[in-house]
Amino acid sequence: MKKVILAIAVLVGISTSGFSFSGEVSNNNNSSIELIANSELKFKLALDNVKERASLVIKDQFGQILYSANLPKSENYSKIFDLSGLVDGSYSFVINNGGDVTVKPFEIATETKRLVTAVK
């Protein structure tokens, strides 16, 4: 019984993954970019004052484009990205808002945790 409980605790610890990025707000020429990450590998991007010919690109550490989209001109733009399909590594969001280019790097890393519990 002790081995079963220990095995379950180890499996739960191994299945935990982490995403390193904190929420951040950036202001560029009357527009703001808000980036918020959570523990489920989902990432929310919110832009205010989106200008003409705005675009969004997600690149990996080698500069390869993984996602690309043209953004419509609007007061506000918001989208949730599910990044759970990406492997561990370094990535970046590149936001071009009417010629103002902002690069927001982020990393995905898997964490392994071990847990010891006393059994009566």
Steps between C-alpha positions, in 0.01 A plus 500: 500500500785738582658438160172571321455835677862594433467402133186714463672796666798468265277477191306810603828685551640396163191614313537857626630742239591863535477805284733787582356835413343763716229744406644810339362822357688705242405845372607612153369823344154504660454125468545240770588133480402271786638147524368263766601134543347237725600153616299315235732622220242745377605851420277807463607784274310829519576804284349846520486742207587253224617692193482425126720214378557361847629144523589236754764227462613224737858385435714226650861544618628439147283774347259257336146641480252275680196729476422812301190719482399840369303692760198712410511871582296545818491655844567167675627158395513197729581134437583199715777275369530134604874434506479145636601357162840671510803311627732639768702791370522874441242684293389857436192697407577767240232768477517754220244772568520744211881501489552478878660157549494341846668167578387309810712189570369206704616151593326168544660258746386170647554455872525171686414495867544217750294471813546292814199435720496318834255210498349375827 
